[in-house]
Structure formats: structure tokens, C-alpha cells
Amino acid sequence: MRFHPVRHATLAAGFALAAFSQEKPLAISGAQIIPISGEPIPRGVLVVQHGRILAVGPADAVKIPADADVIDASGKILMPGLVDSHSHIGAGTGGDGSAPIQPDARVLDSLDVRDSSIQKARAGGITSVNVMPGSGHLISGQTLYLKLREARTIDDLLIKLPDGTNAGGLKMANGTNSIRAAPFPGTRAKSAALVREQYIKAQEYRDKIRRANGDAEKMPPRDLALEELVEVLDGKRIVQNHTHRHDDILTVLRLSREFGFKVVLHHVSEGWKVADEIAAARVACSVIMIDSPGGKLETRDADWRTPAILEKAGVLVGFHTDDPICDSRRFLRSAGLAVRAGMTRKGALEAMTIANAKILGLETRVGSLESGKDADFILLSADPLSVYAHVEQTWVEGRKVFDLSNPQDHLYAAGGAGAGDSRRAHLCCFTSAWDLIAAANEGNQ
């Protein structure tokens, strides 16, 4: 669908004012609202203030505050901001090649918030994301759950838990990724053995701390890697586990059961083969929808029907981009492909929103449009499952972070010269090559 600046102008002008007036209520009216938590609302009203949703519902049921800035979004689709449960935006890294198990590595310490991949994710309607280290290790480090606000530093994107710590999980993997030359494991069996050994060490470390009962003289030497695994054992951090083959999936379930940790299965290319076992374990799946053949041999039996089969078995299913494997700007396609392969519309839309929020443990804040939740929402030009749908606006906590009618935002959404230049927007002290090219083009017109 071609972008028409004139058609977008009125809507954009209204939102420009609202983005800087969150001390006042903001009401968006006239759009078809898909709240996820209930049935679609044909001509609904969403009221937000101070970054939270005040009210959502039909026009005749929601009272718009007298002092609110009111935006007419008639003809648009309004739904919650998308939640991506597995991404690599921000060019983050985790463990290195020195060992296969490195839970002390923190993706927090490697993310570039000015990387263009973050701006492109906003263009795809993503407002919350689980940023992961890579999958080349059995344990590659700590993931980070982010809100895609406007940011100068990583601290501007952090999601804080009630105790003040950063929200995030632990990235684990099995299968062929981590099988290589020593000190890495050479077989699947050795991979599982190394993970067991490390969790047993973590149990012993925790027991020593408990026995010390606060006595500094009896405390074991501090071990950052084991500290992280103790958080997993205590249920404070969810394991996000990369796995493809059905036997690898069952190994993850076996380890989870043995040590009692919470786990989410990621990718699950052969999840359709063991759907009943996954359902019996009450474990959620974050699925990637790949629309072209090729890649790893262990993904040869990947099937578009996996989300539908898992859904039918009673498994909580979310989708992820694994960006850059799948482009964040095309995240909504995952839902469309899954419905084409038999998943319900309701399940597919939930997989982009509330299901992923549950996968990250953030369902009380994001994933649906409900009073009291964060004001994260997107405006679409058409139904979210349509190939003609464009994300026109992305809002995080009541602030607009993407506007398709803005030329720079449109560049990130559509691509072209400059779209991948993460530094272009921050060059302040000299004329860049792009500026020289632009000036030359203007002179030739």
C-alpha cells in the first residue's frame, strides 16, 4: 500500500500536540478497537493519561474528560502495542568463546539504544521486547525486557520490577548451536550433562547461603554465575530456551522438571511432534514463523501448522521475530501466516500481545487495552491480519514513538538510503555524506 502524506496529515497533526501533553488526558475516538481482552469495539474510545489507560470502550459508554485532547481516528484500527518475546535488536551480545555456560553475562552491558534496529521495531508496532544474547551457548547470559520508549541511554528503556531490579530472563539453548570443539560439548548428551552439573552447583551454592543465615564468616565466596542460576531456581527469572528438534524439546522439559525452574520453549520447529507433552508440562512456546525454506538441518521439519497444533493442545503460544532473522517491521505477518495454517484469529492476535506478555511475566502491565495498564498502543491502516495493513502510529506509555507521516520514521519503515545508518540522526557537528547527496539532489530538481 502506497504511503500518502496528505491523507495522513490531519491525524499526524493531532498526535503531534498530544505527544507533549500527557499531563492532560488524551482521548482517541472513532477507531475500531481490538482490546484483546474482549470483543472488538466498532467505534471505540481510548482515554489515557500519565502513561496509563484510564478507560476503553464504546463511544456511548466512555466519558471523555472535559480537558482532554481528542483525536479523531475514524477508519483506523487501534490495538495494543505488540510484544516480541525474542529479539536481538540493539546489537547486544552475551557470552564469548571461553566457555559454554556463562549466566553472568548481561546483554544489558552491550546494547546500543541508538541502533537503527530499535527504530525499525517501533515501525513494526513493537512496544515491548525481550532482547536476547545469542544461542551459541548452553547458557549465554541474561536477557533484558525493554519498553521501546525514546531513549538516550539503555536506562531509558528498562522495565523495572517492583523490587527495583531490571526485568529479564535467562537465555539457554540446546541442539546443534552449542555443539562444537572443546570447551563446548560435542554431543547432545554432554550438553545436557553440563547443564545438570551447573544447576547442581547452584543448588549447593544456595544451600551454603541458607546455612550461613546471614553470617558473613560462613558465606561462600560470591559467584555471579551461580547467583544468576539461584534466581532461576527460586523462580525469580524465567528461562528462555532456544530449541528446535522434538528430542531437544523433551530434554528441556526434563531439565525443567528435574530442577523445578520455569521455562519458555523458543522456536520449537518440531513442537508439533510433541504438542501433548508440552501441554502436559504446562510450558509456553514462543514460535518463529519462517516463510522460506533453508537454514539449519535441525529445522527441516518446521511447519506453519505448529502454532495451530500447539493451540489445539492447550499450549500458550506467542510469536517472535528473532530479529534480524525475521524483520521487526513485518512482525504482524506472523499472525497472518499462522491463521492461514489453521490457528484461530483470536489465538494469533493474542500471540502477538497478551500471550507474549505472559511469556515475559508482564501481563499485568502490557498486552491488552484495559484500564490501569500501560498506554502502549498502535494505530493501523487496516485489519492487522491484512497484507495491506500499515502501522501508522506507535505509542509507548502515552507517548508517540513512531509516526509513518514523519519522513524520518517513514524511512525506517520503508527502507532506502539512510534507513540503516544508526548514527545519522545524531551527527551534529559536521555535514555528513547523506546531507551532501541530498543537497546535490535538490540542486538537480
C-alpha positions as CSV (number, residue, x, y, z in Angstrom):
1,M,0.0,0.0,0.0
2,R,1.5,3.3,-1.0
3,F,2.1,6.0,1.6
4,H,0.1,9.2,1.1
5,P,1.4,12.1,3.1
6,V,-1.7,14.3,2.5
7,R,-4.1,11.6,3.7
8,H,-2.1,11.2,6.9
9,A,-1.7,14.9,7.6
10,T,-4.7,15.5,9.8
11,L,-4.2,12.6,12.0
12,A,-0.5,13.4,12.4
13,A,-1.1,17.0,13.3
14,G,-3.4,16.0,16.1
15,F,-1.0,13.5,17.5
16,A,1.9,15.9,17.4
17,L,0.2,18.1,20.0
18,A,-0.9,15.1,22.1
19,A,2.6,13.6,22.3
20,F,3.7,16.5,24.6
21,S,0.6,16.9,26.7
22,Q,0.4,13.8,28.8
23,E,-0.3,15.9,31.9
24,K,-3.7,16.3,30.2
25,P,-5.9,13.3,29.3
26,L,-5.7,12.1,25.7
27,A,-8.7,10.6,24.0
28,I,-8.6,8.7,20.8
29,S,-12.0,8.2,19.3
30,G,-13.7,6.6,16.2
31,A,-11.2,3.8,15.6
32,Q,-12.2,0.1,15.7
33,I,-10.6,-1.0,18.9
34,I,-9.2,-4.5,19.3
35,P,-8.6,-4.6,23.0
36,I,-7.5,-8.3,23.0
37,S,-9.1,-8.7,26.5
38,G,-12.6,-8.6,24.9
39,E,-14.5,-8.4,21.6
40,P,-13.7,-5.7,19.1
41,I,-15.3,-2.3,19.6
42,P,-16.6,-0.9,16.2
43,R,-16.3,2.8,17.1
44,G,-14.5,2.9,20.4
45,V,-12.8,5.4,22.7
46,L,-9.4,5.1,24.4
47,V,-8.5,7.5,27.2
48,V,-5.0,7.7,28.5
49,Q,-3.1,9.9,31.0
50,H,0.2,9.9,32.8
51,G,1.2,6.9,30.7
52,R,-1.7,4.7,31.7
53,I,-5.0,3.7,30.3
54,L,-7.9,5.5,32.1
55,A,-10.8,3.9,30.1
56,V,-11.5,2.0,26.9
57,G,-14.9,1.0,25.5
58,P,-17.7,2.1,23.1
59,A,-18.3,5.7,22.5
60,D,-21.6,5.7,24.4
61,A,-20.0,4.1,27.4
62,V,-16.8,6.1,27.9
63,K,-16.9,9.6,29.1
64,I,-14.2,11.8,27.7
65,P,-12.8,14.2,30.2
66,A,-13.6,17.8,29.5
67,D,-10.0,18.9,29.4
68,A,-8.8,16.0,27.2
69,D,-7.1,16.4,23.8
70,V,-9.4,14.5,21.5
71,I,-8.1,12.8,18.3
72,D,-10.4,11.5,15.6
73,A,-9.1,8.2,14.4
74,S,-12.1,7.2,12.4
75,G,-11.3,4.5,9.8
76,K,-8.3,3.2,11.7
77,I,-7.6,0.1,13.7
78,L,-6.4,0.6,17.3
79,M,-4.9,-2.3,19.2
80,P,-2.3,-2.9,22.0
81,G,1.4,-2.4,21.2
82,L,3.0,-5.6,20.0
83,V,5.1,-7.7,22.4
84,D,8.1,-9.5,20.9
85,S,9.3,-12.4,23.1
86,H,12.6,-13.0,21.4
87,S,14.7,-10.4,19.5
88,H,18.2,-9.3,19.0
89,I,17.7,-5.6,18.3
90,G,20.2,-3.2,19.7
91,A,23.2,-5.3,18.6
92,G,23.6,-6.9,22.0
93,T,25.9,-9.7,22.9
94,G,26.3,-12.3,25.6
95,G,28.9,-14.9,26.4
96,D,32.1,-15.3,24.5
97,G,34.0,-18.4,23.3
98,S,35.7,-19.2,26.6
99,A,33.0,-21.5,28.0
100,P,29.6,-23.0,27.0
101,I,27.9,-21.8,30.2
102,Q,28.0,-18.0,31.1
103,P,25.0,-16.9,33.0
104,D,26.8,-14.0,34.5
105,A,27.0,-12.2,31.0
106,R,24.4,-9.4,30.8
107,V,23.0,-8.2,27.5
108,L,22.4,-5.0,29.4
109,D,26.1,-4.2,29.1
110,S,26.2,-4.4,25.4
111,L,23.1,-2.8,23.9
112,D,23.2,0.2,21.7
113,V,19.9,2.1,22.1
114,R,20.7,4.2,19.0
115,D,21.0,1.3,16.7
116,S,18.5,1.6,13.8
117,S,17.1,-1.9,14.6
118,I,15.3,-0.3,17.6
119,Q,13.7,2.4,15.4
120,K,12.6,-0.3,12.9
121,A,11.0,-2.3,15.7
122,R,8.9,0.7,16.6
123,A,7.9,1.0,12.9
124,G,6.6,-2.6,13.2
125,G,4.4,-1.7,16.1
126,I,6.6,-3.4,18.8
127,T,6.4,-1.6,22.1
128,S,7.8,-4.3,24.5
129,V,10.6,-6.7,23.7
130,N,12.8,-9.5,25.2
131,V,16.3,-8.7,23.9
132,M,18.4,-11.9,24.0
133,P,22.1,-12.8,23.7
134,G,22.8,-15.4,21.1
135,S,22.1,-19.1,21.0
136,G,25.7,-20.5,20.6
137,H,26.0,-21.4,24.3
138,L,24.1,-23.7,26.6
139,I,23.6,-20.6,28.8
140,S,24.6,-17.4,27.0
141,G,23.6,-14.8,29.6
142,Q,20.8,-12.7,31.0
143,T,18.1,-11.3,28.7
144,L,16.5,-7.9,29.1
145,Y,12.9,-6.8,28.8
146,L,12.6,-3.4,27.3
147,K,10.0,-0.7,26.6
148,L,10.8,0.9,23.2
149,R,10.5,4.5,24.5
150,E,12.5,7.3,23.1
151,A,15.9,6.8,24.6
152,R,19.4,8.3,25.0
153,T,20.8,5.5,27.2
154,I,19.8,2.0,28.0
155,D,18.4,3.1,31.3
156,D,15.6,4.9,29.4
157,L,14.3,1.6,28.1
158,L,14.4,-0.6,31.2
159,I,11.3,-2.2,32.6
160,K,11.7,-2.3,36.4
161,L,10.2,-5.0,38.7
162,P,8.5,-4.0,42.0
163,D,11.8,-4.7,43.8
164,G,13.7,-2.2,41.6
165,T,15.6,-4.8,39.6
166,N,15.6,-5.0,35.8
167,A,13.1,-7.3,34.2
168,G,14.7,-10.1,32.2
169,G,15.1,-13.8,31.7
170,L,18.0,-16.2,31.2
171,K,18.9,-17.4,27.7
172,M,19.6,-21.1,27.3
173,A,19.9,-23.2,24.2
174,N,20.4,-26.8,23.1
175,G,20.7,-28.6,19.8
176,T,23.4,-28.0,17.2
177,N,24.2,-24.4,18.0
178,S,26.2,-25.2,21.1
179,I,27.8,-28.4,19.8
180,R,31.4,-27.6,18.8
181,A,35.0,-28.1,19.8
182,A,36.0,-28.1,23.5
183,P,35.4,-26.5,25.9
184,F,32.0,-26.7,24.3
185,P,30.1,-30.0,24.3
186,G,30.4,-32.4,21.3
187,T,27.1,-34.2,21.7
188,R,23.5,-33.6,22.8
189,A,24.0,-35.9,25.8
190,K,27.1,-34.0,27.0
191,S,25.2,-30.7,26.5
192,A,22.5,-31.8,29.0
193,A,25.2,-33.2,31.4
194,L,27.0,-29.8,31.6
195,V,23.7,-28.0,32.3
196,R,22.9,-30.5,35.1
197,E,26.3,-30.1,36.6
198,Q,25.9,-26.3,36.7
199,Y,22.5,-26.4,38.3
200,I,23.6,-28.8,40.9
201,K,26.5,-26.4,41.8
202,A,23.8,-23.7,42.0
203,Q,21.7,-25.8,44.4
204,E,24.8,-26.3,46.6
205,Y,25.7,-22.6,46.5
206,R,22.2,-21.7,47.6
207,D,22.3,-24.3,50.4
208,K,25.5,-22.8,51.7
209,I,24.0,-19.3,51.7
210,R,21.0,-20.6,53.6
211,R,23.1,-22.4,56.2
212,A,25.2,-19.2,56.7
213,N,21.9,-17.4,57.8
214,G,23.5,-14.0,57.3
215,D,26.8,-14.8,59.0
216,A,29.4,-13.2,56.7
217,E,32.1,-15.6,58.1
218,K,30.2,-18.6,56.8
219,M,29.1,-17.2,53.5
220,P,30.6,-18.8,50.3
221,P,32.7,-16.6,48.0
222,R,30.5,-14.6,45.8
223,D,29.9,-16.2,42.4
224,L,28.0,-14.1,39.9
225,A,27.2,-17.1,37.6
226,L,25.8,-19.2,40.4
227,E,23.9,-16.2,41.8
228,E,22.0,-16.0,38.5
229,L,21.2,-19.7,38.4
230,V,19.9,-19.4,42.0
231,E,17.5,-16.7,40.8
232,V,16.3,-19.2,38.2
233,L,15.9,-22.0,40.8
234,D,14.0,-19.6,43.1
235,G,11.6,-18.7,40.3
236,K,12.7,-15.1,40.1
237,R,13.9,-15.4,36.5
238,I,12.3,-17.3,33.6
239,V,14.5,-19.5,31.4
240,Q,14.0,-18.6,27.7
241,N,15.3,-21.8,25.9
242,H,16.2,-22.0,22.2
243,T,15.3,-25.5,21.0
244,H,14.2,-27.0,17.6
245,R,14.1,-30.8,17.4
246,H,11.5,-32.8,19.3
247,D,14.1,-34.7,21.3
248,D,15.8,-31.4,22.3
249,I,12.4,-30.0,23.3
250,L,11.9,-33.1,25.6
251,T,15.3,-32.6,27.1
252,V,14.5,-29.1,28.1
253,L,11.2,-30.3,29.7
254,R,13.2,-33.0,31.5
255,L,15.7,-30.5,32.9
256,S,12.9,-28.0,33.9
257,R,11.1,-30.8,35.8
258,E,14.3,-32.1,37.4
259,F,15.4,-28.7,38.8
260,G,12.0,-27.0,39.1
261,F,12.7,-23.9,37.0
262,K,10.2,-22.0,34.9
263,V,10.9,-22.2,31.2
264,V,9.6,-21.0,27.8
265,L,10.4,-23.0,24.7
266,H,11.6,-20.8,21.8
267,H,11.4,-21.7,18.1
268,V,10.1,-25.2,18.6
269,S,10.4,-26.2,14.9
270,E,9.2,-29.7,15.8
271,G,6.9,-28.7,18.5
272,W,4.0,-30.2,16.5
273,K,5.5,-33.6,17.1
274,V,5.3,-33.3,20.9
275,A,2.4,-30.9,21.4
276,D,0.8,-33.1,24.0
277,E,4.0,-33.4,26.0
278,I,4.5,-29.7,26.0
279,A,0.9,-29.2,27.1
280,A,1.2,-31.7,29.9
281,A,4.2,-29.8,31.2
282,R,2.2,-26.6,31.2
283,V,5.0,-24.8,29.3
284,A,4.5,-21.9,26.9
285,C,6.0,-21.7,23.4
286,S,7.4,-18.7,21.6
287,V,7.2,-19.7,17.9
288,I,9.0,-18.1,14.9
289,M,7.2,-18.1,11.6
290,I,9.7,-18.6,8.8
291,D,8.2,-18.2,5.3
292,S,11.1,-19.6,3.2
293,P,12.9,-23.0,3.3
294,G,16.6,-23.5,4.2
295,G,18.7,-22.8,7.3
296,K,19.7,-25.4,9.8
297,L,19.2,-29.1,9.2
298,E,17.5,-29.4,12.6
299,T,14.7,-27.1,11.3
300,R,13.9,-29.2,8.2
301,D,10.6,-30.4,9.8
302,A,9.4,-26.9,10.7
303,D,5.8,-26.5,9.9
304,W,3.5,-23.4,9.6
305,R,0.8,-25.5,11.4
306,T,2.8,-25.7,14.6
307,P,1.0,-22.7,16.3
308,A,-2.4,-24.2,15.4
309,I,-1.4,-27.7,16.7
310,L,0.0,-26.3,19.9
311,E,-3.1,-24.1,20.4
312,K,-5.4,-27.0,19.9
313,A,-3.4,-29.0,22.5
314,G,-3.9,-26.2,25.0
315,V,-0.4,-24.6,24.9
316,L,0.1,-20.9,25.5
317,V,1.6,-19.7,22.1
318,G,3.4,-16.5,21.4
319,F,5.3,-15.3,18.3
320,H,8.7,-13.8,18.0
321,T,10.9,-12.2,15.3
322,D,14.4,-13.4,16.3
323,D,15.3,-10.1,14.5
324,P,17.3,-10.0,12.3
325,I,16.0,-13.5,11.3
326,C,12.6,-12.0,10.7
327,D,12.3,-8.3,10.3
328,S,10.6,-6.5,13.2
329,R,8.8,-4.2,10.7
330,R,6.9,-7.3,9.4
331,F,6.1,-8.9,12.8
332,L,2.3,-8.8,12.1
333,R,2.8,-11.2,9.3
334,S,3.5,-14.0,11.8
335,A,-0.2,-13.8,12.9
336,G,-1.4,-13.9,9.3
337,L,0.7,-16.9,8.4
338,A,-0.4,-18.8,11.5
339,V,-4.1,-18.2,10.7
340,R,-3.6,-19.2,7.2
341,A,-2.2,-22.5,8.6
342,G,-5.1,-23.2,10.9
343,M,-4.6,-21.1,14.0
344,T,-7.6,-19.2,15.3
345,R,-7.7,-15.4,14.7
346,K,-8.1,-14.9,18.5
347,G,-5.1,-17.1,19.3
348,A,-3.0,-15.4,16.6
349,L,-3.7,-11.9,17.9
350,E,-3.1,-12.9,21.4
351,A,0.2,-14.5,20.4
352,M,1.4,-11.0,19.3
353,T,0.2,-9.4,22.5
354,I,-1.1,-10.8,25.8
355,A,0.4,-14.3,25.3
356,N,3.8,-12.9,24.9
357,A,3.2,-10.6,27.9
358,K,2.5,-13.7,29.9
359,I,5.6,-15.4,28.5
360,L,7.6,-12.5,29.9
361,G,5.6,-12.2,33.1
362,L,4.4,-8.7,32.2
363,E,0.7,-9.4,31.6
364,T,-0.4,-7.0,34.4
365,R,1.2,-4.1,32.5
366,V,1.1,-4.8,28.8
367,G,-0.5,-7.0,26.1
368,S,-4.1,-5.7,26.2
369,L,-6.1,-2.5,26.4
370,E,-7.5,-2.4,29.9
371,S,-7.9,0.3,32.5
372,G,-4.8,0.7,34.6
373,K,-2.4,-0.9,32.1
374,D,0.4,0.9,30.4
375,A,-0.8,3.1,27.5
376,D,1.0,1.1,24.8
377,F,-1.0,1.0,21.6
378,I,-0.7,1.2,17.8
379,L,-2.8,2.6,15.0
380,L,-3.2,0.5,11.8
381,S,-4.5,1.5,8.4
382,A,-6.3,-1.9,8.0
383,D,-7.1,-5.1,9.8
384,P,-3.9,-6.5,11.5
385,L,-4.1,-9.7,9.5
386,S,-4.3,-8.0,6.2
387,V,-1.3,-7.7,3.9
388,Y,-2.4,-4.1,3.2
389,A,-2.2,-3.1,6.9
390,H,0.5,-0.5,7.8
391,V,1.5,0.6,11.3
392,E,0.7,4.3,11.2
393,Q,1.4,5.2,14.8
394,T,3.2,3.5,17.7
395,W,2.7,4.8,21.2
396,V,4.5,3.8,24.4
397,E,3.1,4.9,27.7
398,G,1.1,7.6,26.1
399,R,4.0,9.0,24.1
400,K,4.2,8.7,20.3
401,V,7.5,7.0,19.3
402,F,6.7,6.3,15.6
403,D,4.6,8.2,13.0
404,L,4.5,7.0,9.4
405,S,3.8,10.5,8.2
406,N,7.1,11.7,9.6
407,P,9.7,11.4,6.8
408,Q,12.4,10.0,9.1
409,D,10.1,7.5,10.6
410,H,8.8,6.6,7.1
411,L,12.4,6.0,6.1
412,Y,12.9,3.4,8.8
413,A,9.6,1.8,8.0
414,A,10.1,1.5,4.2
415,G,13.9,1.3,3.9
416,G,16.2,3.2,1.5
417,A,19.3,5.3,1.8
418,G,19.9,6.2,5.4
419,A,17.5,3.7,6.9
420,G,20.3,1.5,8.2
421,D,22.5,4.4,9.3
422,S,22.2,4.3,13.1
423,R,24.3,7.4,13.6
424,R,22.8,9.7,11.0
425,A,20.2,11.2,13.4
426,H,23.0,12.0,15.9
427,L,25.5,13.7,13.7
428,C,25.5,17.3,14.9
429,C,28.9,18.8,14.2
430,F,29.7,18.3,10.6
431,T,28.0,17.8,7.2
432,S,27.5,14.1,6.5
433,A,27.8,12.4,3.1
434,W,24.0,11.9,3.2
435,D,23.5,15.7,3.6
436,L,25.8,16.4,0.6
437,I,23.9,13.9,-1.5
438,A,20.5,15.4,-0.5
439,A,21.8,18.9,-1.3
440,A,23.0,17.7,-4.7
441,N,19.7,16.1,-5.5
442,E,17.8,19.3,-4.6
443,G,20.0,21.2,-6.9
444,N,19.2,18.9,-9.8
445,Q,15.5,19.3,-9.4
